[in-house]
Amino acid sequence: MQAIKKHASKATSQEDVVHVQIPLFVNSEIHTQYVDDVAWVGELLLSKSTCNELILWRPKGNVHDAVKYNMEVSVVEGVTILRRFKYPAADLWFLHFGLHLSEGVVAVGNKNGVCYIWNLELEQGALEGHKWSGYKSMDCSGGDGVTVRCVAVISRTALLAGLDDGRVVLMQRGK
């Protein structure tokens, strides 16, 4: 860790690159397929592969995480899996999720043009089937079934979806 700080302190401009040769953490037990998106959610990670699910997990976790997060967890190879967000028709590469940390919302699209939205609140039950504003899913392609490649969450009531055919679609609750 000191090596990283030492190299980072030598950086003199935004263009300087810090080279880290040895990773601090590696795990191949979370996903079994190509991982195409990952983001920090506080001290947790949210990652997505081509296996039709997003996984909320904690690196270097342990069995005590069940008490800390007040929920059932599974511990695999030193990693605590807190939640699996499953959704269909997402076995393609480069389907990127959208995350809005202050709103506690994550959304992702699939190859059928549908966006799935979940609440990320870490309370027992809050992650169990509670969908964004009561929706289980939204048709982001206007019924065309065009693949949703990326999603940007604007708020609990709106999101942007980028589609395979070049469209950018603004979705709002109740509109």
N, C-alpha and C positions, 0 to 999 in steps of 0.2 A: 504494500500500500504506500509506503514511503517513496518507492521508486516512481509511482504515478504522480504523487505530489511534487517530487523533485523535478520531473520532466515538465509537469504542468506549470510550475513556477518559472521555467525558462521560456515559456511561450511569450512572444513579444507582440503578436498581432493575432487577429481572428483567423488568419490563414494558416498559422502554425498548427501542425498536427501532433497530437500526443500519441505516441506508439506504446501500446500495452501488449506485451508478448505472451504473458501467462494469464489466463482467465481466472477470476476469483471463484467462479461457480460454473459447473457444467452438469446437465442432467438430460438423459435421453429417455426417461421413463414417463414423462408427461404425455408426449405425443408419439405416435408410431408412424406418422406420415410427415410430409413436407410442412414446415411451419412458415406461414406467410405473413403473420402479424403478431406483434407483442408490444405491451405497454405497461408502465408502472401504474399501480393504483395504490398510492401510499407506499407501504412496505410490501405490498402484494404485487403479483404479476398477473396480467390477463393475456393469454396467448390463444392463437387460433391456428389450426392446421386444416388439411383437406379432409378431415374426418367428421364433418357435420357438427362440430361443437367448438365453443369457446370454453376455456378452462381458467378459473380464478384460483391461483395457488400461491404458496409462500415458499421461497427458496430456503433451504436449511431449516425446514420446519420440524416440529416434533409433536408428540401426542398431547402436550399441554396446550396446543393451539385450540383444541376443542373447548377448553375453558375460556381462553382469551377471546375467541370470537363467538362464544355461546352458541355453537352449532356442531352438528356431526361433521367430522372430517375423516379423510383417509390419508394415511402417511405412507408414502412409497419412496424408498431410497432417500430418506432425509428430506423429502418434499411433502408439504401439507397441501392436499387438494381440498379446497373449500367448496367449490361449486362447479358443476358442468352445465353449461347452457347449450342444450341440444336443439338443433333445427335441421330441416330436411334440405336436400338438393344443393349441397354446398361442397361437393367433392371436386371443385375446380381450384386451380391456383389463382392467387391474386384477387381474393375477395376480402377487402379490408374493412375492419370494423371501425365504428366511430365511438368515441368515449368523451363524455362530458363529466369531469370529476366533481365540479361544484354542484351539479344537478344529480349526480349519482346514477347516471344513465349510460347504458351501452347499447349499440344497435349494429346490426350486420344484415347484409342482403344475401340473396341466393341466385341460382341460375334461372329460377322461374319468375324473377322480378318482384319477389316478396321481401320486405324488410321486417326483421324481428327485433323487438325492443324489450329490454329488461331493466329492472331496478337493481342497483348494486348495493343497496343498504345491507350492512352486515348484521342483521338481526335474524334469529331463528324464525323461519316462516316468511320473512320479507323476500327472500330469494326463491321461495317455493311457489312458482307459478304467478307471481304478481308481475303483470306486464305493464308497459308504459301506458298510462292514462286509460287503463282498462282494455287496451288492444292486445290481442295475442300476436297479431301481425298486420302489416299494411301492404297493399298492392302498390309498389313504388313505380311500376312501369305502365300504369294506366290500362292494365289488362292485356298488354302485348306480350308478357312473359319474357321480356328482355333481361339479360343478366345484370344484376346490380353489382358493380365492381367495388364501389367504395361508398361509405356513408359518413356524413359529418353531423353530429348531434348539435343543434343550435340551443335547444332548451328542452324542458319536459313536454313541450307542445309542438315542436317543429324539428325537422331534420332535412338535410340535403342528401340526395342520392345521385351518384354518377353511374350512368348506364353504358352498356356495351355499344349502343348505337349512337353515342355522342351526346345524348341528352343529359342535362342536369335538372333534376326534379326537386322542387320544394314541396315537402309534405307538412301539413299542419293539421292538428287535431280538430275534427269537426268541420273541415273544409274540403 
